[in-house]
Amino acid sequence: ALLEAGDLGGHRPGEMLPAAALPILAKLGAGDVADAAGVLPAVSVTACWEDPHPAMEHSLFSGRGAGRLLDRARFDRALTDRAGQVGVDLRYDTPVRRIARVGDGWRIEADGLGE
């Protein structure tokens, strides 16, 4: 099952999907989802992580190619649509409240799931 706290409506800020995530999406059978969701290639990233001065990383030197700039709402909808197409039980408006390890499995408490 896929539990989503909301209904995927409304505004979601955009973000970048790193190139390293693309083979993972492909392995899950969703390799075309990022491009189908109308994303743009992110050929370079400039950020200030551990230094007050901006540093730029270009995808030419990454060995994995360009990441993708996402329209987050569109990407999330396309990815959940694909999950539903392959039989995943989609649960919207089901925020997770607690996750705990129980033996070899997990116990997930979420609004709307019952016991």
C-alpha positions in Angstrom: 0.0 0.0 0.0 1.0 3.6 -0.6 -0.1 6.0 2.2 -0.4 9.7 1.2 -1.2 12.2 3.9 -3.2 14.4 1.5 -5.0 14.1 -1.8 -2.1 15.3 -4.0 -4.1 18.4 -4.7 -2.9 22.0 -4.2 0.5 23.5 -4.6 3.7 21.6 -4.0 7.1 23.3 -4.4 9.3 22.1 -7.2 12.6 20.4 -6.5 15.4 18.5 -8.1 15.5 14.8 -8.6 19.2 13.6 -8.7 20.4 11.6 -11.6 21.1 8.7 -9.2 17.4 8.3 -8.7 16.7 7.6 -12.4 18.0 4.0 -12.5 16.0 3.3 -9.3 12.8 4.5 -11.0 13.7 2.4 -14.0 14.2 -0.7 -11.8 10.7 -0.1 -10.3 9.2 0.1 -13.8 8.7 3.8 -13.6 11.7 5.0 -15.6 9.6 7.1 -18.0 7.6 8.8 -15.2 10.0 11.7 -14.6 10.2 12.7 -18.3 6.4 12.1 -18.8 5.7 14.5 -16.0 7.1 17.4 -18.0 10.4 17.8 -16.1 13.5 19.7 -17.4 17.1 18.5 -17.2 19.2 19.9 -14.4 22.6 20.1 -15.9 24.2 21.9 -13.0 23.5 22.7 -9.3 24.8 25.6 -7.3 24.4 25.4 -3.6 25.9 26.5 -0.3 26.1 23.4 1.9 29.2 23.4 4.1 30.6 26.7 3.0 29.2 30.3 2.8 30.4 30.5 -0.8 28.3 28.9 -3.6 29.7 25.8 -5.2 28.6 24.6 -8.6 28.5 20.9 -9.7 28.0 20.2 -13.4 26.4 17.0 -14.5 29.1 16.6 -17.2 31.4 15.5 -14.4 29.0 13.4 -12.4 29.2 10.2 -14.4 25.4 9.8 -14.2 24.2 12.7 -16.3 21.7 15.4 -15.6 19.1 15.2 -12.8 15.6 16.5 -13.4 13.9 19.7 -12.2 10.4 18.6 -11.1 7.0 20.1 -11.0 6.5 18.2 -7.7 2.7 18.0 -7.9 2.7 16.7 -11.5 5.5 14.2 -10.7 3.8 12.9 -7.6 0.6 12.4 -9.4 2.3 10.6 -12.3 4.2 8.3 -9.9 1.2 7.4 -7.9 -0.9 6.8 -11.0 1.8 4.4 -12.2 1.8 2.6 -8.8 -2.0 2.3 -9.1 -1.7 0.8 -12.6 0.6 -2.0 -11.3 -1.8 -2.9 -8.4 -0.5 -0.8 -5.5 -3.3 0.0 -3.0 -3.4 3.8 -2.9 -4.6 5.4 0.3 -5.1 9.2 0.1 -5.8 11.4 3.1 -4.0 8.8 5.3 -1.3 10.5 7.3 1.1 8.1 9.0 1.3 8.7 12.8 3.8 6.1 13.9 6.1 3.4 12.5 7.6 0.7 14.7 9.7 -2.4 14.0 7.9 -5.6 15.1 9.9 -8.8 14.8 10.7 -9.2 11.1 8.1 -6.7 10.0 6.8 -3.2 10.7 3.7 -1.8 12.4 2.3 1.3 10.8 -0.3 3.5 12.5 -2.1 5.9 10.2 -5.4 7.8 10.3 -8.1 5.9 8.5 -6.5 2.4 8.5 -8.2 1.0 11.6 -6.4 -1.9 13.4 
